[in-house]
Amino acid sequence: MKYYISICIVILFVNVGFAQENKISLETRIGVSTIFNSPALSPNIKENIGVVILRSIPIKKNLYIQTGLGYDLSGYRYSEDWDIVESTGSYTTKISKHYLTIPINLKISGIGKKQESSFQVGLFYSYMVAQIAKTKGYIDWRDERPDTDLNNWENDTDVLPKRDRHDFGIEIGFSKKILSIESFNLELGGYSKVGLLPTQANPGSLNISGGLSILLIRKK
């Protein structure tokens, strides 16, 4: 774990010879996430939030390489209902995955008539530091069982796998400047991420997330 965090810190603060021209930005994200094409589950969407600190390294005018360090909370939820001889009931399980993420993007700025829009596309690597399963459900027994404690239940379980901690994929994003405040620009945009590494529990599946983003970018 310390090894991966050390790599993240080095990548975030490394100076590639353009220190005076580098731009630092803070991006917050809110959206939804789920698993696509899962043969084992029929999952529903779950909220997705994240924050990332980015360093933009200029290549040429309006063209940058971006890298940094981020935190991402994603996952999915699934549920099941049953109606059998002994009982009826249902339960819902929400899987929350906590990741440290390193993006490497190519960013184009100065798009549009007013040159206030930007677009980025690239790759990301994520390392899962925690995974929590929260289950809530109920059972309605057909016969009377007044002494049972299983009619309703709710629990949290740390289910961090020894494997499947790594994810690698593609992300794209866009933004538009909406406000300029002294040394900073405030931009509103959107993002989408597709994780390409299936897990052992869900082989053949893809982790997908997307939503809105707010960026605070330091000017030169």
N, C-alpha and C positions, 0 to 999 in steps of 0.2 A: 504493500500500500504506500509506504513512504517513498518507494522508488518512483511510482507513477506521479505522486504529488510533486516530487522534485523535478521531474521532467516538465510538468505543467508550468511550474514557476520559472524555470529556465527559458522556456519558449515564450512566456509572457513578457519577460523583461530583457530578452536578448536585443542588442542593438546591432543592426546590420549596416552601420556606416551612415545612416540617414537620421541620426538622433534629433537634429534640429528641425527636421521637416516632418517627423512622424506625427501622426494624429492619434490621440487616445479617445476612445468612445466607450460609453456605457450603454448597453442595450438590455432592456427588459422585455420579456415576452409573456403573453397570455393567450392560450388557445385550447385545443383539444388534442388527444392522442388515442390511438387504438392499435390493435394488431390486425393486419390484413391477411386473408387467405390462410387462416389457422384451421387445420383439419381437426384439432382436438377440441376447439372451443368455438362458440358463436359470440364473440365479445362485443361489448358496447363501448362507446367513447367515454373518455375520462378527461378531466381538466389537465392542462399542461401549462406549467409556468417555468420560467427560466430567467437567468441574468448572466451576462457575459461582458467581460472587459476586453476590448479589442485594440490592437495596435495596427494602424494602417501605414504600410511602408510604400512610399511612392516609387513607381517604376518609370513612368513618364506622366505627362500632364493628364489629369483626370483618370489615371489608372494606378491601382494600388494592389498590393498583396496584404491581406488581413490575417492576423493570427492572434491568439489570446487564450484566455482561460474562462470557462463558464460552469455554471451549475444548472442542471436541468432535472425537473420533476415531471415524469411521464408515467405511462402505464395503461391499464385498461380495466374494465369490469365485466363480469359475466354473472348470469343468474340462472336458476333452474326452478321449475315448479313441478310438483308431482301430486298424483291422486291415485293411491293404491288402496288395497283392502284395509290395511291397518290405520292409515292416516292420510291427510293432505297437508301440504305445506310448500314452502319456498325458501330460498336463500339467495343472497347476493354477495359476491366476493369482489372487493376492489383491490387491485394490485398496484402499489405505488413503487416506482423505481427511481432512485436518487443517483444521478450521474455527475461526475466531473467530466467536462467536455473540452476538447481542443479543436477549434475550427481552423481551417486553412482555406481562405477564399480569394478569389479574384474580384475586385470591386471596380466598377466603372461609375464615375460621378459626372456631374455637369450635363445630365440628360434633360431634354426638353427645351422649349423656347426660352424659359427663364433660367435654365441650367440649375434647377433646384432639386432634381430627382437623381437617384442612383440605383444601381442594380448590382447584386453580387451572386456568385455561384461558386461552389467549392465542395470540399470534403470535410468530414469531421470524424474524430475518434472519441469514444466515450468509455469511461470506466465506471462500473456500477459500485457504489460504496454502501448501498443499503437497498433492501427490497422488503416491503411490508405488505402482508395480506390481511385485510380486514373483512371479516365475514359477519353478516347479520341475517338472521332468518327466524322462522317459527315452524312449529309442528302442531297440527290440530288432530289429536287422536280420536278415532271413531268411538273407542270405548273410554270410559271415565278413568283417568289416572291423576287424581288430585295431588298426589305426593311427588310427581315428577318435576324436575327442574329444566327439562328439555323443551318445554313449550316455546320459549323464546331464548335466543342466545345471541351474544355479540362478543367477538374476541379479536385481538390483534396478534399476529404471529410474525416474527422475524424469519423470513424464508430466503435469506441471502444465499444463493447457490454457490458452490465451490467452483463451478464452471459457469459459462454464459454471462460472465461479468463484462465482457468486451462487446462493443458495438462499433460499427464503421459504416459510413453511408454518405449520402449526398444531401446538401442543403442549398436552397436558393432563397433570395430575399430581395425586397425592393423598399425604397423609402422616399419620402418627399419632405423638404424643409417646410415647416409650418410657422417657425418663430426663430428669431435671432436675439440672443440675450448676451450682451457684452462680448465675452470671449467664447461663447458657446452657441451652437445651433441645435434646435430641437426638431427632430424629424419623426414622422409617423409613417409606418409601413406595414409589411406583412412578411411572413416567413413560412417555409415548408421544409420538413426533414423526412428522409426515408432511410431507416436503418436497414442495412443489407445482410446482417448476420443473423440467421435464424437461431433460436434456442433449441436445446435438446427437448424441452417440454413442448415446443411448438415448431417442429421442423417444417421448413417450407414457408414460414410466415415472414412478414415484414412489419417492422415497427414504424408507424407513420404518425407525424404530428404536424400541426400548422395553426396559424392564428395571426394576431396583431402584434406589432412590435413598436416600442418607443425608444428612440435613440437620442442621447445627449452627447454631442460631438464637440470636442475642443477645436477651436480654429487654430490656424498657424500662429 
